Amino acid sequence: MKAQAIRIHETGGPEVLRVEEVDVPRPGKGEVRLEQTAIGVNFTDTYNRTGLYKQPLPIVLGHEAAGIVEAVGEDVQGLKKGDRVAYAGGPIGAYASARLYPAERLVPLPDWIDDQTAASLMLKGMTAEYLLRRTFPVQKGDWIVVHAAAGATGGIMCQWGKFLGAHVIGTVGSGHKIPIAEANGAEKVVVTDEPNWPAKVRDFTDGAGVCVVYDGVGKDTFDGSLECLMTRGLMVSFGNASGPVPPVAISKLNDRGSLFLTRPKLWDYVAARKDLMETAAALFDVVHREAVKATVAKTFSLAEAADAHRAIESRAITGSIILLP
Ligand SMILES: NC(=O)c1ccc[n+]([C@@H]2O[C@H](COP(=O)([O-])OP(=O)(O)OC[C@H]3O[C@@H](n4cnc5c(N)ncnc54)[C@H](OP(=O)(O)O)[C@@H]3O)[C@@H](O)[C@H]2O)c1
């Protein structure tokens, strides 16, 4: 069958995203063919577009979508034509109206969750799950920092962190986003374009510092994040929205109080099917309880993917962006 897809042939700005017609063949062994109904846009997609995260070219972008099983290949168990499913993570290629996908990486969708909500939540929500429950198991009463607390992943993390009983200190890049971070569940909010923001974080903890910082902003906040941590605290650097963190002298971890540092990615926490299904189940549970709500901030047609990239890079969007085929 034919599909519309957003493909890049070279790295660069949003203008390298091309709308193309592609062939989607019959599914092979272990694969299904999906008709996609909603596609999640993630900051990570911009790293693939610019070449910060290298991919073989040409390539269809995207890591997250919801849709319907249209055809099933040989040896596929537990899925049939018409089933509603979603996915987050590789293989890359979500920016398409239809595609092939490995059956074992798909998550069946419960009836109560609609496709747009699923596409807005799978990658960001499963990331929140592994960061808050497994990279550093947040306990009731912990003081934690969540960067970009008015953004898509950060917004989900604030809600989930609050649900776990943590005192969430959210950061935002500018003052007008403070109410959004608060609405997401941040108990305190600091503005990272103001001087001495790490000192403000420490003040909230009576000088002790927080036990963990979740930093998806990268270059601009890395050093400040280390200053926020208590002795033996954990720095979780999980993204580069402001640019990649330059090489770090490990003596900094010693100087700041025997700190720990990790640079995790979702794939390593959901590579096993059991982990994928448990992570998705935990996410669906908090959404069903209404402890975590997805905010679809803006929708674009699939053909407008370049505009969606401009929007996410502008810092003006507070919530998830969805592409509709
Ligand atoms: N490692 C993983 O497993 C994993 C998985 C998912 C996402 N991530 C990472 O999580 C981060 C958030 O992803 P997202 O898709 O949810 O995006 P997002 O948070 O909705 O958007 C990025 C946010 O970063 C902040 N930011 C700071 N400096 C920026 C700059 N120079 N340009 C643009 N934004 C800047 C902005 O908030 P302010 O204006 O408030 O600063 C912006 O809202 C990204 O770094 C992404 O790569 C990592």
Ligand as a Chemical Component Dictionary entry (heavy atoms), coordinates in Angstrom:
data_LIG
# 
_chem_comp.id                   LIG 
_chem_comp.type                 NON-POLYMER 
_chem_comp.pdbx_formal_charge   0 
_chem_comp.three_letter_code    LIG 
# 
loop_
_chem_comp_atom.comp_id 
_chem_comp_atom.atom_id 
_chem_comp_atom.alt_atom_id 
_chem_comp_atom.type_symbol 
_chem_comp_atom.charge 
_chem_comp_atom.model_Cartn_x 
_chem_comp_atom.model_Cartn_y 
_chem_comp_atom.model_Cartn_z 
_chem_comp_atom.pdbx_ordinal 
LIG N1  N1  N 0  16.630 9.953  27.497 1  
LIG C1  C1  C 0  15.365 9.621  27.312 2  
LIG O1  O1  O 0  14.973 8.478  27.526 3  
LIG C2  C2  C 0  14.416 10.668 26.843 4  
LIG C3  C3  C 0  13.114 10.329 26.489 5  
LIG C4  C4  C 0  12.217 11.341 26.152 6  
LIG C5  C5  C 0  12.637 12.674 26.141 7  
LIG N2  N2  N 1  13.928 12.944 26.442 8  
LIG C6  C6  C 0  14.400 14.337 26.486 9  
LIG O2  O2  O 0  13.529 15.086 27.321 10 
LIG C7  C7  C 0  13.592 16.448 26.936 11 
LIG C8  C8  C 0  12.186 16.982 26.781 12 
LIG O3  O3  O 0  11.592 16.410 25.619 13 
LIG P1  P1  P 0  10.109 16.833 25.168 14 
LIG O4  O4  O 0  9.882  16.167 23.859 15 
LIG O5  O5  O -1 9.165  16.565 26.291 16 
LIG O6  O6  O 0  10.221 18.403 24.901 17 
LIG P2  P2  P 0  9.638  19.642 25.768 18 
LIG O7  O7  O 0  10.065 19.495 27.197 19 
LIG O8  O8  O 0  8.194  19.802 25.516 20 
LIG O9  O9  O 0  10.415 20.862 25.105 21 
LIG C9  C9  C 0  11.746 21.138 25.489 22 
LIG C10 C10 C 0  11.815 22.160 26.631 23 
LIG O10 O10 O 0  13.165 22.389 26.923 24 
LIG C11 C11 C 0  13.331 23.707 27.389 25 
LIG N3  N3  N 0  14.502 24.330 26.734 26 
LIG C12 C12 C 0  15.558 24.840 27.373 27 
LIG N4  N4  N 0  16.424 25.362 26.521 28 
LIG C13 C13 C 0  15.912 25.184 25.291 29 
LIG C14 C14 C 0  16.350 25.549 23.984 30 
LIG N5  N5  N 0  17.521 26.188 23.778 31 
LIG N6  N6  N 0  15.565 25.233 22.930 32 
LIG C15 C15 C 0  14.402 24.594 23.114 33 
LIG N7  N7  N 0  13.925 24.225 24.340 34 
LIG C16 C16 C 0  14.682 24.533 25.414 35 
LIG C17 C17 C 0  12.040 24.469 27.066 36 
LIG O11 O11 O 0  11.395 24.771 28.308 37 
LIG P3  P3  P 0  11.729 26.186 29.052 38 
LIG O12 O12 O 0  11.459 27.256 28.042 39 
LIG O13 O13 O 0  10.801 26.214 30.212 40 
LIG O14 O14 O 0  13.184 26.102 29.449 41 
LIG C18 C18 C 0  11.212 23.506 26.256 42 
LIG O15 O15 O 0  9.850  23.592 26.563 43 
LIG C19 C19 C 0  14.418 16.498 25.649 44 
LIG O16 O16 O 0  15.747 16.822 25.969 45 
LIG C20 C20 C 0  14.359 15.071 25.160 46 
LIG O17 O17 O 0  15.412 14.712 24.345 47 
LIG C21 C21 C 0  14.814 11.988 26.784 48 
# 
loop_
_chem_comp_bond.comp_id 
_chem_comp_bond.atom_id_1 
_chem_comp_bond.atom_id_2 
_chem_comp_bond.value_order 
_chem_comp_bond.pdbx_ordinal 
LIG N1  C1  SING 1  
LIG C1  O1  DOUB 2  
LIG C1  C2  SING 3  
LIG C2  C3  SING 4  
LIG C2  C21 DOUB 5  
LIG C3  C4  DOUB 6  
LIG C4  C5  SING 7  
LIG C5  N2  DOUB 8  
LIG N2  C6  SING 9  
LIG N2  C21 SING 10 
LIG C6  O2  SING 11 
LIG C6  C20 SING 12 
LIG O2  C7  SING 13 
LIG C7  C8  SING 14 
LIG C7  C19 SING 15 
LIG C8  O3  SING 16 
LIG O3  P1  SING 17 
LIG P1  O4  DOUB 18 
LIG P1  O5  SING 19 
LIG P1  O6  SING 20 
LIG O6  P2  SING 21 
LIG P2  O7  DOUB 22 
LIG P2  O8  SING 23 
LIG P2  O9  SING 24 
LIG O9  C9  SING 25 
LIG C9  C10 SING 26 
LIG C10 O10 SING 27 
LIG C10 C18 SING 28 
LIG O10 C11 SING 29 
LIG C11 N3  SING 30 
LIG C11 C17 SING 31 
LIG N3  C12 SING 32 
LIG N3  C16 SING 33 
LIG C12 N4  DOUB 34 
LIG N4  C13 SING 35 
LIG C13 C14 SING 36 
LIG C13 C16 DOUB 37 
LIG C14 N5  SING 38 
LIG C14 N6  DOUB 39 
LIG N6  C15 SING 40 
LIG C15 N7  DOUB 41 
LIG N7  C16 SING 42 
LIG C17 O11 SING 43 
LIG C17 C18 SING 44 
LIG O11 P3  SING 45 
LIG P3  O12 DOUB 46 
LIG P3  O13 SING 47 
LIG P3  O14 SING 48 
LIG C18 O15 SING 49 
LIG C19 O16 SING 50 
LIG C19 C20 SING 51 
LIG C20 O17 SING 52 
# 
